[in-house]
Amino acid sequence: MSKLRCHISISAGGFVAGPNQSEENPLGEGGERLHDWAVSLAAWRGSHGKQGGEVNESTPIMEETLENVGDGVMGRNMFGLVGGGDWRDEHQQYLAAGLLDELELHIVPVLLGDGARLFDSLGGAEIELGQVRAVKAPGVTYLKYRVMT
């Protein structure tokens, strides 16, 4: 059976993008730092046709993230399409409607101070999460949850 999974990097303060997002800077000021842990991995680099990279505690998690993916759901601001609406609403609607099976937060130890928060608009939905795992790796901590129905 198919699963709807959400894997997303988020700052320690709950932001998925920094302030002042624009077409030139779709992740906002400082937002690129949320993905430094991934870009340095051999598993990520290999999946993007690049050589080299690190192998560490993040490797099996990145490999799991990349395996058995059918379709991908991305937000409107992905790759510079700024201004087309609030992409967070799409992800929150899946979560609030009980359609999401797994939520994995890649928590990066940075404080952006402002920007786009992930969980600001759940519309009062009561969502229960069951923790599946917690893994500490260089530059990131993974918290994986099963969405309880």
Buried (B, 14 or more C-beta within 10 A) or exposed (E): EEEBBBBBBBBEEBBBBBBEBEEEBBBBBBBBBBBEBBEBBBBBBBEEEEEEBBEBEBBEBBBBBEEEEEEEEEBBBBEEBBEEEBBBBBBBBBBBEEEBBBBBBBBBEBEBEBBBBBEEBBEEEEBEBEEEEEBEBEBBBBBBBBBEE
